[in-house]
Amino acid sequence: MGEEIDEEHALETKASTEYKSKRRRKIHFFAGPACRYNVVKSAAHSLGWRLINEESTLKEQQSSNVIWVDTSPVHQYFAYIKPWQRINHFPGMVNIARKSRLAENLEMMKKQFDQEYNFFPRTFVIPRDLGIIQDFCNSSRKSKKILILKPDGGAQGKGIFLTRNYEDIRSLKSTHVAQEYIANPLLIEGKKFDLRIYVLVTSCDPLRIYLFNDGLVRLCTEDFVKPNNMNMDDKCMHLTNFSINRTSEQYEDCENDDGDTGSKRSVKWLMEWLSKEYGGAATDAMWTEIGDICVKTILSIAPILQREYRGIFGQDENREVNETSASGKQNKRIMGSRCFEVLGIDIMIDSDLKPHMIEVNHLPSFATGSPLDESIKSRVIQQALSVISCSSSDQRNYEAMEKKRMMERNSMLGPIHQSQQSDEQDDSSNRKRNDVVQHKTFKERVTEIYTMYAPDKLDKIDTWIEKYQGYEEWFIKKLEDKYIHSVSEDEEENDDSEDDAANNDGVMESQSTKPLHLAAENDSSEIASREYEILVEKGDYQRIFPSCGELKATRQPLYLKMQQFAKENDEREQQRLTRPLWLQRKDYADDDDTPKDTDPDQPCTNSSSRGDWLLHGNVHIKKQKVFSPKIIGPPSQKQVEAAERLSKGFSVEDRDTVHKNSVNDSFIERIFKAEEIGKQRRKCNEDKAFHKTQLQVNPINLQFAPHFDGKMLHVGRRFYLDFAGRKLSTY
């Protein structure tokens, strides 16, 4: 009897252990307060993932593999992302999600590619472009075309209105955008409509973009009439936002998932309807153009996405990790992108079947108020989640890898230090520069130096060549100073070694000059192949970047040119914020080593400083410059952080104060603290100024009356007192 009880207890224990083991092996999906929609949770549950909510323990929340965020601001979550976690947003995507930044980036691309970037209405940013809009108006201060005004960070149609009056625009108190109203929209049953297109970005470096082959068609609830002074305020006629039209009495729900009736329909139904009305060739060309618009929009900020991604997460996109399976077998797995994002892009079609990009939403609504919403949005999210490269053992593998890396680093410190000392002693006779090697390539010179002085670092050459691309001369100089030249003791203390620069991941990774498209051209990677199989071959997506099929030969070369132009423009902006002003002047902007206009007998016309001029007789001439070539190295960590602060509008003084008190805080936390300290300082200065004005009064003139002490009459004395009651003089 006792044996049977023991056997039953052993079976129960084994079953409990197996259940707990399976439970632990599941991918944890954090569906906290920021995860607002049930369709997202259902999609994660259908993949066999375990849902973690705010009621779970803190340890379970922090060990989640995937984090989903549907609320703003998104950037706050990046400061707390662990190295094994994935999040459904990219840092920097706000540069197209904000309407004003979207207009600025597209206008920037249009300067170089005028014909390719004519897919969005002319857009003005208020109040920056008030002068342009004023010139756009006639003598009665009425704009020549109707403008549709939208708040910069608005959503769900809030704050949108149509106008032609300049005074209505000038009276706005916050940042808005003003777009030219599309006066000839394509109509369905006499009603205006737009498309909600879903685009999935699975990686930013290399960039991979997928377009969902379905979507939503959102119709207005009133018949369209060209806007005039009488109907301009009728939002249900001119605005296609679902949150506005659903309050109308004419709104009709779609009762099935086919999307062929009602005020909200499917894109598949629209394509069939257009094929019957305009022909299949014209319809397919329009859909291809929609995908082309989505790619061009994201390409305008591709370098920003890469730079901010590397600044936060580092270069671990294609890093291999050793994964231990349940059977104890060691498998190698490539770590994919730490981020993914589903964008909702709004497209409007005119009567010529030309699509126009209206705006980009990085927090699209996934509410499922109808069977059509449930059918489309569930497929969008479930297929997007199924390509995330994550495993339930990511945290355990990461901790084991960090422990191993720490042990290897500690074990290598001693031998490397001894090797460097012996190299310096043995090669003291060969510390003069050999000018013959200047014609060699960067890789050959680095290999030669390391082969002779530090052979243990030969395996890192490819990594550092990629990291220091654009700073080859500086890197060679540092190597020669360390291993070849005789350097004084003071110079050795002040110079940054090559190892310090190589370990400075935050600076060099964020400023890497590696072209974005190099990895994108390689379509044979493991992750890209897996994504293509799940999303394209078995799913409802199509890959639009990198281009494939018939479009690869025609569109991909142009996309790469656009990407390169956006990258160069972003580099110029970063140099403007990080490089010293004297390096940005025209004299030193060229590639040659000698400045222009250095002839003292000729007047200069391109000087940017009054200090560059001398008065020679009655003629102003330019000073003779003493020019010494300087090798420019990569920006330091302080320069990169200063650029980030300047772009966000925070002062250096506030940042330095916060750094002293919170050294271990993340960069984003320090930015928030700096903002709070700045507010406190401004309030304190205002209070001081107020008290100072109250205390600035004129000295008081006091005169005492004469008095008689019984013997004689004394004249009253006069005193002058300052505002603090101190006696100034006596009369």
C-alpha positions in Angstrom: 0.0 0.0 0.0 2.8 2.4 0.9 4.6 1.6 -2.4 1.5 2.5 -4.4 1.2 5.8 -2.5 4.9 6.5 -3.2 4.5 5.7 -6.9 1.4 8.0 -7.2 3.4 10.8 -5.4 6.3 10.3 -7.8 4.0 10.5 -10.8 2.4 13.6 -9.5 5.8 15.2 -8.8 7.0 14.3 -12.3 3.8 15.7 -13.9 4.1 18.9 -11.9 7.8 19.2 -12.9 7.0 18.7 -16.5 4.2 21.2 -16.4 6.4 23.8 -14.7 9.2 23.1 -17.2 6.9 23.6 -20.2 5.5 26.7 -18.5 9.0 28.1 -18.1 10.0 27.3 -21.7 7.2 29.4 -23.1 7.9 32.8 -24.6 6.7 35.5 -22.2 4.6 38.2 -23.7 4.2 41.3 -21.5 0.7 42.6 -22.1 0.7 45.3 -19.4 -1.3 48.5 -19.2 0.3 49.8 -22.4 -1.1 46.8 -24.4 -4.6 48.2 -25.0 -6.2 45.8 -27.6 -7.5 42.3 -27.0 -6.6 41.2 -30.6 -3.0 41.6 -29.7 -3.3 39.4 -26.6 -5.2 36.8 -28.6 -2.6 36.7 -31.3 0.2 36.1 -28.7 -1.9 33.4 -27.0 -2.6 31.7 -30.3 1.2 31.4 -30.8 1.5 29.5 -27.6 3.1 32.4 -25.7 2.4 33.0 -22.0 0.7 36.4 -21.2 2.3 38.5 -18.5 0.2 41.4 -17.1 0.5 43.9 -14.4 -0.8 41.4 -11.9 2.2 39.1 -12.5 5.3 39.3 -10.3 8.0 41.9 -10.9 10.5 39.2 -11.8 8.1 37.8 -14.5 7.5 41.2 -15.9 11.3 42.0 -16.1 12.0 38.6 -17.7 9.4 39.0 -20.5 10.7 38.2 -24.0 8.3 40.5 -26.0 6.9 43.9 -24.9 3.9 45.5 -26.7 3.2 49.2 -26.3 0.1 51.0 -27.7 0.4 54.2 -25.7 2.5 57.4 -26.0 5.2 58.4 -25.3 7.0 55.3 -26.6 10.6 56.4 -26.0 10.3 56.0 -22.3 10.3 52.2 -22.6 13.6 52.1 -24.5 15.5 53.0 -21.3 14.3 49.8 -19.6 14.6 47.2 -22.4 16.8 44.3 -21.4 19.3 42.8 -23.9 17.1 39.7 -24.4 13.8 41.6 -24.9 11.9 42.7 -28.1 9.6 45.7 -28.4 7.1 46.7 -31.1 8.6 50.1 -31.9 11.8 51.5 -33.4 13.6 54.5 -31.8 13.4 57.3 -34.3 10.2 56.3 -36.0 8.6 59.4 -34.5 10.4 61.3 -37.3 7.6 60.3 -39.7 4.8 59.7 -37.2 4.8 63.4 -36.3 3.2 65.3 -39.1 5.6 68.2 -39.0 8.7 66.0 -39.1 7.2 63.8 -41.8 6.7 67.0 -44.0 10.3 68.1 -43.3 11.9 64.7 -44.2 9.8 64.3 -47.3 10.6 67.9 -48.4 14.3 67.2 -47.8 14.1 64.2 -50.1 12.1 66.1 -52.7 15.0 68.5 -53.2 17.1 65.7 -54.7 14.3 63.5 -56.2 11.6 65.9 -57.3 9.6 63.6 -59.5 9.9 60.6 -57.2 8.6 62.5 -54.1 5.5 64.1 -55.5 3.1 61.7 -53.8 2.1 63.9 -50.8 0.1 67.2 -50.8 2.0 70.4 -50.3 2.4 70.8 -46.6 3.2 73.8 -44.4 4.3 73.7 -40.8 2.7 76.3 -38.5 4.0 78.7 -37.2 7.3 78.2 -39.1 5.7 78.7 -42.5 3.3 81.5 -41.7 5.2 83.8 -44.1 5.0 81.4 -46.9 1.2 80.9 -46.4 0.8 84.7 -46.3 2.4 84.9 -49.8 0.2 82.1 -50.8 -2.9 84.3 -50.0 -4.5 87.0 -52.1 -5.1 90.6 -51.2 -8.1 89.8 -49.0 -5.9 87.3 -46.9 -7.6 84.3 -48.4 -5.5 81.3 -49.5 -5.8 80.4 -53.2 -6.5 76.8 -52.3 -8.4 75.2 -49.4 -6.1 74.0 -46.6 -6.8 71.3 -44.1 -5.3 72.0 -40.7 -4.1 69.2 -38.4 -2.5 69.3 -34.9 1.1 68.0 -35.1 0.5 65.2 -32.6 -3.2 64.8 -33.0 -5.1 61.5 -33.6 -8.7 60.3 -34.3 -9.5 63.5 -36.2 -9.3 65.7 -33.2 -8.6 69.4 -34.0 -8.9 69.0 -37.8 -10.6 71.7 -39.8 -10.7 73.2 -43.3 -10.1 76.9 -43.9 -9.0 79.6 -46.4 -8.7 82.4 -43.9 -5.1 83.4 -43.0 -6.3 84.7 -39.6 -7.6 81.3 -38.7 -4.2 79.9 -39.3 -2.2 82.7 -37.6 -4.3 82.4 -34.4 -3.3 78.8 -33.7 -1.4 78.5 -30.4 0.3 75.1 -31.0 2.2 73.4 -33.8 0.0 72.4 -36.7 0.4 71.3 -40.3 -1.5 72.8 -43.2 -2.0 70.5 -46.3 -3.5 71.4 -49.6 -6.9 69.8 -49.8 -7.2 67.1 -52.5 -10.2 68.5 -54.4 -10.7 65.6 -56.8 -10.8 62.4 -54.7 -12.0 59.1 -56.1 -15.6 58.4 -54.8 -17.3 55.1 -53.9 -21.1 55.4 -54.2 -20.6 59.2 -54.2 -18.6 59.3 -50.9 -15.0 60.2 -50.2 -12.8 57.5 -48.7 -9.2 56.7 -47.8 -7.2 53.5 -47.2 -5.5 52.3 -44.0 -2.5 50.3 -45.2 -0.5 48.2 -42.8 3.3 48.1 -43.2 5.6 45.8 -41.1 9.2 46.9 -40.5 11.1 43.9 -39.1 14.6 45.4 -39.2 16.3 48.7 -39.7 19.9 47.5 -40.4 19.5 45.9 -42.8 16.2 47.5 -43.6 13.4 45.1 -44.4 9.8 46.2 -45.1 6.7 44.2 -45.8 3.3 45.4 -47.0 0.1 43.7 -45.9 -2.0 42.6 -48.9 -5.3 43.8 -47.3 -6.4 46.7 -45.3 -9.4 49.0 -44.5 -11.3 51.3 -46.7 -12.9 54.1 -44.6 -15.8 55.9 -46.2 -17.4 59.2 -45.3 -21.0 59.0 -44.2 -22.3 61.9 -46.4 -22.1 62.4 -50.2 -19.1 64.4 -51.3 -19.5 68.0 -52.5 -16.6 70.2 -53.3 -15.8 72.3 -50.2 -17.2 75.8 -50.2 -18.1 78.4 -47.5 -21.4 76.6 -46.8 -20.2 73.0 -46.2 -16.6 73.5 -45.1 -17.5 72.6 -41.5 -19.2 69.4 -42.4 -16.6 66.9 -41.1 -18.6 63.8 -42.1 -18.3 64.9 -45.7 -14.6 65.8 -45.9 -12.9 63.8 -43.1 -12.7 60.0 -43.4 -11.6 59.3 -39.8 -13.5 56.4 -38.3 -13.9 58.1 -34.9 -15.7 61.0 -36.6 -18.0 59.2 -38.9 -19.1 56.4 -36.5 -21.1 59.1 -34.6 -23.1 59.9 -37.7 -26.6 58.4 -38.1 -25.7 57.4 -41.6 -22.9 55.1 -40.5 -23.3 51.5 -41.5 -21.5 48.6 -39.9 -20.1 45.8 -42.0 -21.9 42.7 -40.7 -19.4 40.1 -42.3 -15.7 39.8 -42.8 -15.9 40.1 -46.6 -15.9 43.9 -46.3 -18.2 44.5 -49.3 -20.8 46.7 -47.6 -21.1 49.4 -45.1 -19.0 52.5 -44.2 -15.9 50.4 -43.6 -14.7 47.9 -46.3 -11.7 45.8 -47.2 -8.9 46.7 -49.6 -9.4 43.4 -51.4 -12.9 44.4 -52.2 -11.7 47.8 -53.4 -9.1 46.1 -55.7 -11.8 43.9 -57.2 -14.1 46.9 -57.7 -11.4 49.0 -59.3 -10.4 46.1 -61.6 -14.0 46.0 -62.9 -14.2 49.8 -63.3 -10.7 50.7 -64.5 -9.1 47.4 -65.6 -6.7 45.0 -63.9 -3.5 46.6 -65.2 -4.3 50.1 -63.9 -5.3 48.6 -60.5 -2.1 46.6 -60.2 0.0 49.7 -61.1 -1.8 51.7 -58.4 -1.1 49.0 -55.8 2.5 48.8 -56.8 2.7 52.6 -56.5 1.3 52.4 -53.0 4.0 50.0 -52.0 6.5 52.4 -53.6 5.2 55.3 -51.5 5.6 53.3 -48.3 9.2 52.4 -49.1 10.2 56.0 -50.0 8.6 57.4 -46.8 10.6 55.0 -44.6 13.8 55.5 -46.6 13.7 59.2 -45.8 14.5 58.4 -42.1 16.4 55.1 -42.6 19.7 56.5 -41.4 18.1 58.1 -38.4 16.5 54.7 -37.5 19.9 53.0 -37.8 21.7 55.6 -35.8 19.2 55.7 -32.9 18.9 51.9 -32.9 22.6 51.5 -32.5 22.8 54.2 -29.9 20.3 52.3 -27.7 20.8 48.6 -28.5 24.2 48.4 -30.1 25.3 46.2 -33.0 23.8 42.9 -32.1 21.5 42.5 -35.1 23.3 39.4 -36.5 25.1 38.2 -33.4 25.2 34.4 -32.9 24.3 32.9 -29.6 24.6 29.3 -28.3 21.2 28.0 -27.4 20.7 24.9 -25.2 17.6 22.8 -26.2 15.5 20.8 -23.8 17.5 17.7 -24.6 20.7 19.4 -23.7 21.9 19.8 -27.3 23.8 23.0 -28.2 22.5 24.9 -31.2 23.6 28.2 -32.7 21.0 30.8 -33.4 21.3 34.3 -34.9 19.9 37.1 -32.9 17.6 39.2 -35.0 16.4 42.8 -34.6 15.5 43.9 -31.1 12.6 46.0 -32.6 9.7 45.5 -35.0 6.9 47.8 -35.9 3.5 47.8 -37.5 2.7 51.1 -39.1 -0.7 52.3 -40.2 -0.2 54.5 -43.4 -3.2 56.5 -44.7 -3.5 56.7 -48.4 -6.0 58.7 -50.5 -6.7 58.1 -54.2 -7.7 60.8 -56.6 -9.9 60.5 -59.6 -6.9 59.7 -61.8 -6.1 56.6 -59.7 -3.0 58.4 -58.3 -2.4 57.6 -54.6 -1.4 60.3 -52.1 0.3 59.7 -48.8 -1.6 61.6 -46.1 0.1 60.6 -42.8 1.8 57.8 -40.9 0.6 56.3 -37.6 3.1 54.4 -35.4 0.3 53.8 -32.9 -2.5 52.6 -35.2 -5.8 51.5 -33.6 -6.3 47.7 -33.4 -9.8 47.9 -32.0 -12.1 45.2 -33.4 -15.6 46.6 -33.4 -16.7 44.5 -36.4 -16.0 41.1 -37.9 -14.0 42.9 -40.7 -11.7 44.5 -38.1 -11.2 41.2 -36.4 -10.4 39.4 -39.6 -7.8 41.9 -40.9 -6.1 43.0 -37.7 -5.7 39.6 -36.2 -3.8 38.4 -39.3 -1.7 41.6 -39.4 -0.6 41.1 -35.8 -0.3 37.3 -35.6 1.9 37.1 -38.7 4.0 40.0 -37.4 4.6 38.3 -34.1 5.4 35.0 -35.7 8.6 36.3 -37.3 10.1 37.7 -34.1 13.5 36.1 -33.5 13.3 35.3 -29.8 13.4 32.2 -27.6 12.4 31.4 -24.0 16.0 30.8 -23.2 17.3 34.2 -24.3 17.8 35.6 -20.8 19.6 32.5 -19.6 21.8 32.4 -22.7 22.6 36.1 -22.4 23.6 35.8 -18.7 25.8 32.8 -19.5 27.4 34.6 -22.4 28.1 37.7 -20.3 29.7 35.5 -17.6 31.9 33.8 -20.1 32.9 37.1 -21.7 33.9 38.5 -18.3 36.0 35.5 -17.4 37.8 35.6 -20.8 38.4 39.4 -20.4 39.9 38.9 -16.9 42.1 36.1 -18.1 43.4 38.1 -21.1 44.3 41.3 -19.3 47.5 40.0 -17.8 49.1 38.4 -21.0 48.1 41.4 -23.2 49.7 43.9 -20.7 52.9 41.8 -20.6 52.9 41.5 -24.4 52.6 45.3 -24.9 55.5 46.0 -22.5 57.8 43.5 -24.2 56.9 44.9 -27.6 57.8 48.4 -26.5 61.2 47.2 -25.1 62.2 45.0 -27.9 61.2 47.4 -30.7 62.5 50.6 -29.2 65.1 50.8 -32.0 62.4 50.7 -34.7 60.2 53.6 -33.5 60.6 55.9 -36.5 57.9 56.2 -39.1 58.5 54.5 -42.4 57.1 56.7 -45.2 57.2 53.9 -47.7 54.1 52.2 -46.2 51.9 55.3 -46.9 50.7 53.9 -50.2 49.4 50.7 -48.6 45.6 50.3 -48.0 44.1 50.8 -44.7 43.6 47.0 -44.0 47.1 46.2 -45.1 48.7 48.8 -42.8 46.6 47.7 -39.8 47.4 44.1 -40.5 51.1 44.9 -40.7 51.1 46.7 -37.4 49.2 44.1 -35.5 51.2 41.2 -37.0 54.4 42.8 -35.8 53.3 44.2 -32.4 50.0 42.7 -31.3 49.3 39.4 -33.1 46.6 38.5 -30.6 44.4 41.2 -32.0 44.4 40.1 -35.7 41.0 38.5 -35.4 39.5 42.0 -34.6 40.8 43.7 -37.7 37.6 43.3 -39.8 35.4 44.6 -36.9 37.5 47.7 -36.4 37.9 48.4 -40.1 34.1 48.4 -40.4 33.7 50.5 -37.2 36.4 53.1 -38.1 35.3 53.6 -41.7 35.7 57.3 -42.5 38.4 57.7 -39.7 41.1 55.5 -41.3 43.9 58.1 -41.0 43.1 58.9 -37.4 43.0 55.1 -36.5 46.4 54.5 -38.2 47.9 57.5 -36.4 46.7 56.1 -33.0 48.2 52.7 -33.8 51.5 54.2 -34.9 51.6 56.4 -31.8 51.0 53.4 -29.6 53.3 50.8 -31.2 55.9 52.7 -33.4 56.5 56.3 -32.4 58.3 57.3 -29.2 55.8 59.2 -27.2 56.5 61.3 -24.1 55.0 60.4 -20.8 52.6 63.4 -20.8 51.4 62.5 -24.3 50.7 58.9 -23.3 48.5 60.1 -20.5 46.5 62.5 -22.7 46.1 60.4 -25.9 43.3 58.0 -26.2 44.5 54.5 -27.0 43.1 52.4 -29.8 41.6 50.0 -27.2 39.6 52.7 -25.5 38.1 53.8 -28.8 37.3 50.2 -29.8 35.5 49.6 -26.5 33.5 52.9 -26.8 30.5 51.2 -28.3 28.1 54.0 -27.6 30.0 56.5 -29.7 31.3 54.5 -32.6 28.3 52.3 -33.1 26.0 55.3 -33.2 28.3 57.1 -35.7 29.1 54.1 -37.9 29.5 55.0 -41.5 28.7 51.6 -42.8 26.2 52.0 -45.7 22.8 50.8 -44.8 22.2 49.0 -48.0 25.2 46.6 -47.9 23.5 44.1 -45.7 20.1 44.7 -47.4 21.4 43.4 -50.7 22.1 40.0 -49.1 18.7 38.2 -49.2 20.2 34.8 -48.3 20.5 35.4 -44.6 18.8 33.0 -42.3 16.5 35.6 -40.7 15.4 37.1 -44.0 14.7 33.7 -45.5 12.6 32.7 -42.5 10.7 36.0 -42.7 10.0 35.6 -46.4 8.7 32.1 -45.9 6.3 33.0 -43.1 5.1 36.4 -44.3 5.2 36.1 -48.1 5.0 32.4 -49.0 2.6 31.3 -46.2 1.2 34.6 -45.1 -0.6 37.7 -46.5 2.4 40.1 -46.8 4.6 41.0 -49.7 8.2 42.3 -49.3 8.7 45.7 -50.7 12.2 46.4 -49.5 14.6 45.0 -50.6 12.7 44.7 -53.8 12.2 41.3 -55.2 10.9 39.8 -58.4 10.4 42.1 -61.4 10.9 45.3 -59.4 14.4 44.3 -58.2 16.1 45.5 -61.3 14.1 48.7 -61.8 13.4 50.0 -58.3 16.2 48.7 -56.0 19.0 50.8 -57.6 16.9 53.9 -57.2 16.1 53.0 -53.6 19.7 52.7 -52.8 20.5 56.1 -54.2 17.7 57.6 -52.1 19.0 55.8 -49.0 22.5 57.1 -49.6 21.3 60.6 -50.1 19.3 60.5 -46.8 22.4 59.1 -45.1 24.7 61.9 -46.3 22.1 64.5 -45.3 21.9 62.9 -41.8 25.7 62.9 -41.5 25.9 66.6 -42.4 23.3 67.3 -39.7 25.3 65.3 -37.1 28.5 67.0 -38.0 26.8 70.4 -37.7 25.9 69.5 -34.1 29.2 67.8 -33.1 32.1 69.3 -35.1 33.8 72.5 -33.9 32.7 75.7 -35.7 36.1 76.3 -37.2 35.9 72.9 -39.1 32.5 73.9 -40.5 33.8 77.0 -42.2 34.2 77.2 -45.9 37.9 77.5 -45.8 38.3 74.1 -44.2 35.2 72.4 -45.8 37.1 71.1 -48.9 39.1 67.9 -49.0 42.4 69.6 -49.8 44.7 70.4 -47.0 45.2 74.1 -47.7 42.6 76.8 -47.0 41.3 79.0 -49.7 41.8 82.8 -50.1 45.0 83.0 -48.0 46.6 85.7 -50.2 47.1 88.7 -48.0 47.1 91.1 -51.0 43.6 90.1 -52.1 40.3 90.9 -50.3 38.4 87.9 -49.0 34.7 87.4 -49.7 33.9 84.2 -47.9 35.1 84.8 -44.4 32.7 84.0 -41.6 34.5 85.9 -38.8 35.4 89.6 -38.3 38.6 88.4 -36.5 39.9 87.2 -39.9 40.3 90.8 -41.2 43.1 93.3 -40.8 43.0 97.0 -41.6 45.9 97.6 -43.9 45.9 101.3 -44.7 42.4 102.0 -45.9 41.8 98.5 -47.2 40.4 95.5 -45.3 42.3 92.4 -46.1 42.2 88.9 -44.8 44.8 87.6 -42.3 47.4 85.1 -43.3 46.4 81.8 -41.8 49.0 79.5 -40.2 47.5 76.2 -41.3 48.6 72.9 -39.8 46.8 69.8 -41.0 44.8 68.1 -38.3 43.5 64.6 -38.4 39.9 64.5 -37.2 39.0 61.6 -35.0 35.5 60.2 -34.3 33.3 62.3 -32.0 33.5 61.6 -28.3 30.7 60.4 -26.1 30.2 63.9 -24.7 29.9 65.3 -28.2 27.3 62.8 -29.2 25.3 63.4 -26.0 25.6 67.2 -26.5 24.1 66.8 -30.0 21.3 64.8 -28.5 20.7 67.5 -25.9 20.7 70.3 -28.4 18.3 68.5 -30.6 15.9 68.1 -27.7 16.4 71.6 -26.4 18.1 71.0 -23.1 21.0 73.1 -21.8 24.5 71.9 -21.0 24.3 73.4 -17.5 21.2 71.4 -16.6 22.8 68.2 -18.0 26.0 68.6 -16.1 24.2 69.1 -12.8 22.2 65.9 -13.3 25.3 63.9 -14.3 26.9 64.7 -11.0 23.9 63.5 -9.0 22.9 60.5 -11.1 25.9 58.9 -12.8 24.3 55.4 -13.0 21.0 56.6 -14.5 20.2 56.0 -18.1 20.6 58.8 -20.7 16.8 59.2 -21.0 16.3 59.4 -17.3 19.0 62.0 -17.0 17.3 64.0 -19.8 14.0 64.0 -17.8 15.8 65.1 -14.7 17.6 67.8 -16.6 14.2 69.1 -17.8 12.9 69.2 -14.3 16.0 71.0 -12.9 15.7 73.5 -15.7 12.1 74.3 -14.8 13.1 74.7 -11.1 15.9 77.1 -12.0 13.8 79.2 -14.2 11.2 79.5 -11.4 13.9 80.4 -8.9 15.3 83.1 -11.2 11.8 84.6 -11.7 11.2 84.7 -7.9 14.6 86.4 -7.4 13.9 89.0 -10.1 10.5 89.7 -8.5 11.9 90.2 -5.0 14.7 92.4 -6.4 12.2 94.7 -8.0 10.2 94.9 -4.8 13.3 95.9 -2.7 14.6 98.6 -5.1 13.3 101.7 -3.4 14.8 105.1 -2.8 16.6 106.0 0.4 14.3 107.4 3.2 14.8 111.0 4.4 14.1 111.2 8.2 14.2 114.5 10.1 13.6 114.6 13.9 11.7 117.6 15.4 13.5 120.1 17.6 13.2 119.3 21.4 13.8 121.2 24.7 15.7 119.5 27.5 15.0 122.1 30.1 18.0 124.3 29.5 18.2 125.0 25.7 16.4 124.2 22.4 18.1 121.5 20.3 17.8 121.5 16.5 16.4 118.2 15.1 19.0 116.0 13.3 18.4 114.6 9.8 19.2 111.0 8.8 19.3 109.2 5.4 18.5 105.5 5.6 18.8 102.9 2.8 16.1 100.3 2.1 17.6 97.9 4.6 17.5 100.5 7.5 21.2 101.3 7.5 22.2 104.9 8.3 23.9 106.6 5.4 24.7 110.1 6.7 23.8 112.5 9.4 23.3 116.3 9.2 
